[in-house]
Amino acid sequence: MAGHCSGGHIMSEKPSLYQRIKQGLATAARVILAAPLKLPPKVVAGAKYVALAIGLLEALEASEPDPPETKEEEADE
């Protein structure tokens, strides 16, 4: 079915390069932190910092205020 993902939801636009990199780093950090084997402490510490930075970026993006309406948008309403 074109335009739909396997869950039946309509697919949104393709994620930006920034979003794909951020998602990849978040996934890598989760895998490293959840790994059942003993990893070097520097790798684990780095993954913790990456996970913290990603969490902060997502919190900041979620709290961004909406841009003010322009005069064109006000006239349309």
C-alpha positions as a Markdown table, in Angstrom:
| # | Residue | x | y | z |
|---|---|---|---|---|
| 1 | Met | 0.0 | 0.0 | 0.0 |
| 2 | Ala | 1.7 | 3.2 | -1.1 |
| 3 | Gly | 1.9 | 6.0 | 1.4 |
| 4 | His | 1.3 | 3.7 | 4.4 |
| 5 | Cys | 3.7 | 2.0 | 6.8 |
| 6 | Ser | 3.1 | -1.5 | 8.1 |
| 7 | Gly | 1.2 | -0.2 | 11.1 |
| 8 | Gly | -1.5 | 1.3 | 8.9 |
| 9 | His | -0.4 | 4.9 | 9.7 |
| 10 | Ile | 0.2 | 7.4 | 6.9 |
| 11 | Met | 3.9 | 8.0 | 6.5 |
| 12 | Ser | 5.1 | 11.5 | 7.2 |
| 13 | Glu | 7.8 | 13.2 | 5.2 |
| 14 | Lys | 11.2 | 11.7 | 5.1 |
| 15 | Pro | 13.3 | 12.6 | 8.3 |
| 16 | Ser | 16.0 | 15.1 | 7.8 |
| 17 | Leu | 19.7 | 14.2 | 8.0 |
| 18 | Tyr | 19.9 | 15.8 | 11.5 |
| 19 | Gln | 17.0 | 13.6 | 12.7 |
| 20 | Arg | 18.5 | 10.4 | 11.2 |
| 21 | Ile | 21.9 | 11.1 | 12.8 |
| 22 | Lys | 20.3 | 11.9 | 16.1 |
| 23 | Gln | 18.2 | 8.7 | 16.0 |
| 24 | Gly | 21.3 | 6.7 | 15.0 |
| 25 | Leu | 23.3 | 8.1 | 17.9 |
| 26 | Ala | 20.5 | 7.5 | 20.3 |
| 27 | Thr | 20.1 | 3.8 | 19.2 |
| 28 | Ala | 23.9 | 3.2 | 19.4 |
| 29 | Ala | 24.0 | 4.7 | 22.9 |
| 30 | Arg | 21.1 | 2.5 | 24.0 |
| 31 | Val | 22.8 | -0.6 | 22.6 |
| 32 | Ile | 26.1 | 0.2 | 24.3 |
| 33 | Leu | 24.5 | 0.9 | 27.7 |
| 34 | Ala | 22.3 | -2.2 | 27.5 |
| 35 | Ala | 25.1 | -4.5 | 26.3 |
| 36 | Pro | 25.5 | -7.6 | 28.5 |
| 37 | Leu | 29.2 | -7.7 | 28.1 |
| 38 | Lys | 31.9 | -5.8 | 29.8 |
| 39 | Leu | 32.9 | -2.8 | 27.7 |
| 40 | Pro | 35.8 | -0.4 | 28.4 |
| 41 | Pro | 34.8 | 2.3 | 30.9 |
| 42 | Lys | 35.6 | 5.1 | 28.4 |
| 43 | Val | 33.1 | 3.7 | 25.8 |
| 44 | Val | 30.3 | 3.4 | 28.5 |
| 45 | Ala | 31.0 | 6.9 | 29.7 |
| 46 | Gly | 30.9 | 8.2 | 26.1 |
| 47 | Ala | 27.6 | 6.5 | 25.5 |
| 48 | Lys | 26.2 | 8.0 | 28.7 |
| 49 | Tyr | 27.2 | 11.5 | 27.5 |
| 50 | Val | 25.7 | 10.9 | 24.1 |
| 51 | Ala | 22.4 | 9.7 | 25.6 |
| 52 | Leu | 22.3 | 12.7 | 27.9 |
| 53 | Ala | 23.0 | 15.1 | 25.0 |
| 54 | Ile | 20.3 | 13.5 | 22.9 |
| 55 | Gly | 17.8 | 13.7 | 25.8 |
| 56 | Leu | 18.6 | 17.4 | 26.2 |
| 57 | Leu | 18.2 | 18.1 | 22.5 |
| 58 | Glu | 14.8 | 16.3 | 22.4 |
| 59 | Ala | 13.6 | 18.2 | 25.5 |
| 60 | Leu | 14.6 | 21.5 | 23.9 |
| 61 | Glu | 12.9 | 20.7 | 20.6 |
| 62 | Ala | 9.7 | 19.7 | 22.5 |
| 63 | Ser | 9.6 | 23.0 | 24.4 |
| 64 | Glu | 10.2 | 25.3 | 21.4 |
| 65 | Pro | 7.5 | 27.9 | 21.2 |
| 66 | Asp | 5.5 | 28.1 | 18.0 |
| 67 | Pro | 6.7 | 30.8 | 15.6 |
| 68 | Pro | 4.6 | 34.0 | 15.7 |
| 69 | Glu | 1.9 | 34.2 | 13.0 |
| 70 | Thr | 2.6 | 36.4 | 10.0 |
| 71 | Lys | 0.2 | 39.0 | 8.7 |
| 72 | Glu | -0.6 | 36.7 | 5.8 |
| 73 | Glu | -1.7 | 33.9 | 8.1 |
| 74 | Glu | -3.8 | 36.3 | 10.2 |
| 75 | Ala | -5.6 | 37.6 | 7.1 |
| 76 | Asp | -6.4 | 34.0 | 6.0 |
| 77 | Glu | -8.3 | 33.3 | 9.2 |
